[in-house]
Amino acid sequence: MLHPRRYERDFPHLVEIVVPKRGLRNKLEVMYDFHARHGIKAHRPRRHYEDGRQYIRWRFADLDVAKAFAAKFAK
């Protein structure tokens, strides 16, 4: 496992997803499939809570892939 600072350096592009109150259901599987289709290893997303909402954070090495992920899932 990478040290947190190295992880942030190697994967500088952050996409934060709001977790719906009912959870992600099968959406998490689709997110992992996105990684597989783009030939990148999916790292376990970090979860955090703010203002009573749950969020998951995904990090990417490539800005274009991060943008594509955000366009598909961060709505």
Buried (B, 14 or more C-beta within 10 A) or exposed (E): EEEEEEBEEEBEBEBBBEBEEEEBEEEBEEBEEBBEEBEBEEBEBBEEEEEEEBBBEBBBEBEEBBBBBBEEBEE
